[in-house]
């Protein structure tokens, strides 16, 4: 069961990173003003909590749909549900592993 958990964890992290990288690429290439002025030129590795919070606020707001960019809106919709579902799956797996170990 540990290997299933580890495979789920690694796959989930890689998928999340790929989607966030695509989101940032779309923002930087198609929505330069929004990317620089509103989000502060956020990067994959943020050393600024403010930039990270601004990106999460953007993802969970209606602003992606307001841009008229269907790919941007789709990526943000995906990332809105992906994080909570990924954490829930990991917690369920930990619960199952703890039950099996007793």
C-alpha positions as CSV (number, residue, x, y, z in Angstrom):
1,X,0.0,0.0,0.0
2,X,2.9,2.3,0.7
3,X,3.9,2.1,-3.0
4,X,0.5,3.1,-4.2
5,X,0.5,6.1,-1.8
6,X,4.0,7.1,-3.1
7,X,2.9,6.7,-6.7
8,X,-0.2,8.8,-6.1
9,X,1.8,11.5,-4.4
10,X,4.4,11.8,-7.1
11,X,1.9,11.6,-9.9
12,X,-0.3,14.3,-8.2
13,X,2.6,16.6,-7.6
14,X,3.9,16.3,-11.2
15,X,0.4,16.9,-12.6
16,X,-0.1,19.9,-10.4
17,X,3.3,21.4,-11.4
18,X,2.5,20.8,-15.1
19,X,-0.8,22.6,-14.9
20,X,0.6,25.5,-12.8
21,X,3.5,25.9,-15.3
22,X,1.0,26.0,-18.2
23,X,-1.2,28.6,-16.3
24,X,1.8,30.8,-15.8
25,X,2.9,30.4,-19.4
26,X,-0.5,31.5,-20.6
27,X,-0.6,34.4,-18.3
28,X,2.9,35.6,-19.2
29,X,2.4,35.2,-23.0
30,X,-1.3,36.3,-23.5
31,X,-2.0,38.6,-20.5
32,X,1.2,40.4,-19.9
33,X,-0.5,43.4,-18.0
34,X,-2.4,41.1,-15.7
35,X,0.6,38.9,-15.2
36,X,3.0,41.8,-14.3
37,X,0.8,44.4,-12.7
38,X,-1.8,42.4,-10.8
39,X,0.1,39.2,-10.0
40,X,3.5,40.7,-9.7
41,X,5.2,38.5,-12.3
42,X,4.6,35.3,-10.2
43,X,6.9,32.3,-10.9
44,X,6.8,28.6,-10.2
45,X,9.0,29.0,-7.2
46,X,7.8,32.1,-5.3
47,X,9.8,33.5,-2.5
48,X,7.1,36.0,-1.9
49,X,4.0,35.0,0.0
50,X,2.2,38.0,-1.4
51,X,2.7,36.8,-5.0
52,X,1.5,33.3,-4.1
53,X,-1.6,34.6,-2.4
54,X,-2.3,36.9,-5.3
55,X,-2.1,33.9,-7.7
56,X,-4.5,31.8,-5.5
57,X,-6.9,34.7,-5.3
58,X,-6.8,35.0,-9.1
59,X,-7.4,31.3,-9.6
60,X,-10.4,31.3,-7.2
61,X,-11.9,34.5,-8.6
62,X,-14.1,35.1,-11.6
63,X,-11.3,37.1,-13.3
64,X,-10.0,34.2,-15.4
65,X,-13.4,33.9,-17.1
66,X,-13.6,37.7,-17.5
67,X,-10.5,37.7,-19.7
68,X,-12.3,35.8,-22.4
69,X,-9.4,33.3,-22.7
70,X,-11.0,29.9,-22.6
71,X,-7.7,28.0,-21.9
72,X,-6.9,30.3,-19.0
73,X,-10.4,29.9,-17.5
74,X,-10.2,26.1,-18.0
75,X,-6.8,25.9,-16.3
76,X,-8.1,27.9,-13.3
77,X,-11.3,25.7,-13.0
78,X,-9.1,22.6,-13.0
79,X,-6.7,24.0,-10.3
80,X,-9.7,25.1,-8.2
81,X,-10.9,21.5,-7.6
82,X,-7.5,19.8,-8.1
83,X,-5.8,20.8,-4.9
84,X,-8.7,19.9,-2.5
85,X,-9.3,16.6,-4.3
86,X,-5.6,15.6,-4.3
87,X,-5.3,16.3,-0.6
88,X,-8.5,14.3,0.1
89,X,-7.2,11.3,-1.9
90,X,-3.9,11.4,0.1
91,X,-5.7,11.6,3.4
92,X,-8.0,8.7,2.5
93,X,-5.0,6.6,1.6
94,X,-3.2,7.5,4.9
95,X,-6.4,6.5,6.7
96,X,-6.5,3.1,4.9
97,X,-2.8,2.5,5.5
98,X,-3.3,3.3,9.2
99,X,-6.2,0.9,9.5
100,X,-4.3,-1.9,7.7
101,X,-1.3,-1.5,10.0
102,X,-3.3,-2.1,13.1
